[in-house]
Amino acid sequence: MRTALAGLLALAGCAAGPTENAAPHGYVAGAEETAEPQYRLVLADGAKAYVLDLVSGKVSVAGAAGNVTAVTGDGRHAFLSGGALRIVDGGAWMVDHGDHVHYYRSAVRDLGEVAGRGPHEAFSDAAVTAVRFGDGTVKLFDRGRLDKGDISEIGTLSADGPVVPYAGHLLVADGGAVQVKTRTGAQARTIAEGCREPEGAAVTRRGVVVGCADGALVVDGNLAGKKIRYPEEGMRAREFHHRPGSTTLAAKAGDQGIWVLDVTRSTWKLIRSKGVLAVNAAGDGLPVLSLTGDGTLHSHDPVSGRRTARTKLLAVPKNPDIQVDTARAYVNDPERGAVHEIDYNDRLRRARTFELGFAPRHMTEIGR
């Protein structure tokens, strides 16, 4: 594997040193700290990118974004995939220090494009953003400088599967295994449990999940791997959806329904359902959501698989997506030019509908 990485500066700690001019705890230049989460949706139609502020309901134009085929996020930035990679700073994020959380908001910014065709797959930690391009090239960016509006490439490598910055290292799925590399690109170790045909990944409180041909490989904070094998063959998961940080993940199971992966219990649960177009999981012990081809939104219990609620939501479901935070879910409705806010704890009650005036074909939630 080709690897060429530049070194990174060490991250500063949360608290400032004991000097007279030390910034207040939690201070971030150019941002406003808030008492509550500042959830926003980054949306794209066929011409522009937008940001919907879910607190105020206001929409901001984030810049030109034609031919977008997918949008993913890292909690603050949105990565718009198409003929090139466009990065948008959604202007809302959180910093979790374990015993307390800081919430911030700032201006929306279009950071620009990076050459290289999609599909693009992006993962970030506090130091590095790793983006894998359609040809297997992985570009690494300085996350601190990205937060300041500067797209600064610090290295490249290649991989045939996801690359996830985690626990001070890079987890690189390539060649039938997950390699553990240092920030400077040196080989540290190989996870003992193999991973054939890697596809899809997610970061949870208990480690990084990488989808493999025979199940999910979970790499924990000690960089030890454990395989959670499928209970039956076929129908493999190819991408995972979940509320960031939680340990319950949802994935489409081919044309047979929904996979629910409980990382804590190391179990898979197959919920049989026909015509599933989009899925997501609200969190540990909370509903698993799915949207079917008839435009119906469904809620299932993640343990038993029992359907707990359903509601007709979309007249014409085209390219639907479900985003989830700690209290609400959001479903895009391109045909209507709207996004629906759903209270998933209240039998899928439609709490609000945002009429946008454009077709939100792709979206991701930030501020989480």
N, C-alpha and C positions, 0 to 999 in steps of 0.2 A: 504494500500500500504506500502511495506517495504521501508524504507529510511535510509541511513547511509551516511552522507556527512561530509567531513572535511572542515574547514574554509579556506578561501582564503585571501591572502594579497591584500590590496587595490592597484588599478592600479596607476602608477605614471602619472602625468599630462604631456602634450605635452612639455611644456617649462621647462627648468632646473631652479633651484633656483639661486638667485643672489650671487653665490660664485665664487671665482677666478678660481676654477678647474671645473666649470660646463661644461658639454659636449655641443657642438654646437646644436642649435635647429634641431631636426630631426635625430640626430645621432643614429645609431644602430650598436652596436659592431658586427664585422664580416660581415657586409653587405656594399655594395656600393650604394649610393643614385644616382639616375639618373633623367634626366629631362623629360623623356618620359616613358610611361608604358612599362613593360618588359613581354609581354604576352608569355606564354609557354603552351604546351599541355603535360599532363601526359598520357601516352599510355600504354596499356598492351596487350600482345598476350598470348599464352598458356604457356609461360615459364618465361618471364622477364617483368619488367617494364622499361619504357624509358621516357625521357623528350625531347621534340622537342622545341627548342628555335625558336620562330616565328620571332625574329629579325634577327638572324644570319643564321637560317636554319639548325643549327647543332643539332645532336642527341646525348644524353648522356644515358648510361645504368644506371638505378637506382637500379638494383638488381633483385634477383629471385622473381618471382610472378606467380606461377603456379595455375591453376584452378580458375582463376579470372572470376567472373560472372558479376561484375559491378564495375564502378569507379565513385566516387563523389568527390567534392572538396569544400574547404571553402575559396578559394581565394589564399591560399598559399600551404596548404597540400592536398594531394590526399589520399583518403581512398579506398583501393582496397578490395572488398568483395569477399569471397570465403569460403573455409573451415576454415579460420581464417581471422582476419582483419590485413592487412598490411598498414602501414602509410609511405608515401613518402613526404619529404619536397621538393617541386618543385623548390625552390630557387628564387622565384619571388613573389612580393606582393605589395600592395599599402596600405597606411594609409590615410584615408579621415578625415580631421579636419573641414569639412564644408566650410570654406572660402579658403582652400588650400589643396593640396594633395601631399603626399610624395610617390615616387616610389623607390623600392629597388630591388636589385638582389644579390644573393649569390650562394654558391655551392649547387648542388643537393645532397640530402642525403636520404638514405634508413634508416628510423628510427626503423624498425623492425616490429614484429608481436605481436598481442594481441589475446589470445585464445578466441574462441567463434565463432560459425558458423553464417553465414549470412542468409538472406540478412541483410546488415548493412545500417543504415541511420545515417548520421552525420551532425551536425550543430555546428557552433562555433561563439563566439563573442571574444572580446579582452581578456577575462579572462578564459573562460571555453569552452571546446569541449565536446559535448554530443553525444555518439554513442549508438544507439539502436540496439541490436542484434536480431537474428531470433527468440529467445525464449522470447522476451519481456524485457530481462534484459537491463538496460541502465547503461553504464559506463561513468563516468565523469573524464575528464583529465584537468590538469592545462595547459591552453593554452600558458602562458608565458614560461613554462618549455618545452612545445612541440616545441616552436619556437627555443629553444636552443638545441634541439635534444634529449630531455629526455621525454620518455613516462611515465608520472607520474599520476597514478590513484588516484583521490581524493575522490571518493565516488561512490555509486551505488544506483539505485532505479529500479522500474519496471513500465512499461506502455504498454498499448495496442495500442498506437498511437505515433506520433512524439513528441520529447522533444527538445525544442529550447531555448537556452540561449538568453535572450532579456531584455533590459531595467533594467539591474541589477538583474534580476530574472531568474527563469526557468519556461517556459510554458510547462506543462505536459498534454498531451491529454490522458485521461484514464477514464474509467468508465462512458462514455457518457458525459463528460464535459472536459473543459480545466482548469486545476488547475494552480494557480500561486503560486510558491514556492520561498522561499528565497535561497540565495546561500548556506546556511547551511542546507537546506532541510525542514525548517519549513513551514507549510501551511500558506500562506498569505491571499489568497482569492480564490474563484471560479468564473470564468467568468459566468455571469448570463445566457447568451445564451448558450444552450447546444450544444454538438457536438457528434452525434451518429456515430459509425463506422468510427473513424478518420483514414485518410489515405492521405499522401502527405502533404507537407508544403513548404513554401517559405518565405524568408525575403525580404521585400520591404521598400521603403522610408516611407511608410504610415503604416507600421506595419507588423506583422507576419500573414500569411495566412495559415490556417489549413483546409484541405479538410474534409468535413463531408457528411453524407448520403444525406442531403437535400440542400447542397450548400457549401459555403466557409465562415468560421468564421475568421474575421479580428480582431486582437488584436493590438491596437495602443500603442504609447509610454506611455500613461497614464494607460495602462493595462485595458482599457475598450474594450469590444467586440461588434462587429456588424456582423450580419449574412447577406450574400449576397446569396439569395436563387435562385435555378435553375428556369429558366422560364418554364421548362417542366420536366416531370419525366423521370427516366431512364438515361442511358448514363453518369453516374457520372464520374468526373475527379478523377484519382487515383494518379497522380503525376503531379507536376507543373514544367514548364521550362520557364526561362526568363533570360534576361541580368541582372546580379546582381544589385540590388538596384532599378531597374525600377518597375513601377506599372502596367505594362501590362504583363499578364501571359498566356501561352499556355498550353493546355493539350489535350491528345487524348480523344475523346468522344466515347468510345467504338468502334464499327465498323461503326459509322455514320459520323465521321469527326473530327473536331477540336473545342474545347472550347477555347474562348478568354475571359479571366477575366480581366476587367478594374477595378482595385481597387479604383482608384480616383473617377470614376463615379459610382461605385457600380453596375456594369452591367456584364452580361454574353452575349456572342454572339456565336451562333453555326454556324460554317462554314461547310457546308455539303461537304464531300469528301470521296471517297472510297479508301480503301487499305492504309490508313495512317500508316506508320511505326515509324516515328519520327517527333517531332515538337519542335519549340522554337519560342520565341518572341524577336525581336531586341530592343524593347523599346517603350516608349510612342509615339504614332503617327508613328511608324516605322513598317516595314513589319513583318508579322507572316509567318514563314517558315515551310514547311512540306516536307517530303520525302515519296513517295508512293512506292508500291510494284514493279512497273515497273522501278524503279531507277530514277524517275523524281523528281527534286526539284521544289517546287512551292512557290510563294510569294503571300500573300493576304493582302489586306488592313484590318487593325484590327477593323475598325469601320463598314464599309459597308460589309466586307467579300468578296469583289470582288477580283478575281485573277488578279494580276498585271504583273506577269511574270512566266515563267516556262522554265526549261532546263533539258535535259536528262543528267544525271550525272554519275550514276553507272550502270555497265553492270549487276552485280549480287548483289543486296542489301542484305547483311547479317549482322544482328545486327547493323544497322546504328544508328548514333548519330549526333546531330547538336549542336555545341557549338557556342555562340554568344558573341562578345564584341562590343565596341563602333563603329567599322567601318567594321568589317569582320565577316563572319560565317565560320565554319570549319565542314566538313563532312568526316567521316572516310570511307575508302574503303578497307576493309580487303582482298577482293579477289585480288585486284591489289597491295596490300602492300603500300598504299598511303593515304595521307590526302589532301583533296581539300580545298583551300581557296577561298571563295566566297565574291564578293562585292555585298552585298544585296541592296545597293542604286543605282546600275547600272544594273538593270534588270538581276540580278543573274550572272553577268560576272565572269568567273573563273579567278581569279587573279594569283594564283600559284597552282601548284601541287607538294607536297613533296613526292618524291619516297623514301620509308623507308627501304626496304629490309626485312621487317617483316610484319605480319598481325596485324594492329591496331584494335583489336576487341572491345576494350573499351577505352574511353578517357574522360578527363575533362580538362577544361582550367583554368589556374591559372595566377596570376598577375593582376587580375581584382579587 
